[in-house]
Amino acid sequence: MNKRILVAPLNWGLGHATRSIPIINALISQNYQPIIASDGVALKLLQKEFPGISTIELPAYNVTYPTKGKHFKIKLLKDAPKLIKVINAEREATKQIVKLQNISGIISDNRLGVYSKKVPSVFITHQLNVLSGNTTWFSTKLHQKIIKKFNVCWVPDVKDEPSLSGKLGHPDRFELPTEYLGPLSRFEKKESKKINDILVLISGPEPQRTLLEEKLLTALNPYQGKVIFIKGIMEQEQTRTILGNMTIYNFMTSDLLEKTINESALVISRSGYTTIMDLAKLNKKAFFIPTPGQFEQEYLAKRLTDKKLVPSCKQDDFTIDKLNEIDAFKGLKAFDFEVDYEKLFRLF
């Protein structure tokens, strides 16, 4: 029987789930049997992508963002007891899954409680340094302490500069065995005629997802070009609505989204790390609006703007005129990097 590998991405927007897709495909091609474990929209997305694979629902973190970004850190601290309780429940669930499903290995993308002392356990993160303002030293130390419960850490980036994650994925020292995978993306670049002037991609915890959706719908309403607007809401059926110059979808699965990105001249989105990897793979021009109060996205957006690759602005500051800056920026480019999955999976 093929070895069963538990793949467990965090449900925090769609990024952790989507960057698990190439790993799940690689497991299948290397004759492993992936079992998917997650919750919420992340689980729904992977169920649509892999209808033939067994899935398990894990306890939900239920992370939400405050309406005002400046309260983000305070809210996380207030939610900490609840998160610890969920991580402990996740840990107990993992013990049962390993036992009942005959699991041979675990790949956890930022799910802190999904590891086992009985089988090799991998933690995927691009945040070996966890930015949190004046408490960065503490959040980094705490995160690294948790990661050390795993056997190895996989970082979806290149080891040396130039890199996509910058200081997030490149600490001065880190004691756990670490493998740099290169950027992960489910997409392939294809030479396509540009049909869409703008593609809007939204995802992430509420209420900030809805706040950005409402702002962009209003801002782009007078725009004369062709706009595809994807809300990032995972529902049972895909919906499509025409609103003036905009075609609005609740979600897209990978094949259609890859085609749509390739056919779009510009992408407006959050500066989430998985989105950055995807757009780099497809060599796209972009405009980033980081989630208010999320230090990681703010850092990534500023870094790419400072490098004259992608313009960005705060959510409250966005207007349609900001898009006039695009031509002064180079856009994102892919790294020539092939992931050696056969070597990585030898751990199992």
Disulfide bonds with the S-S distance in Angstrom:
none
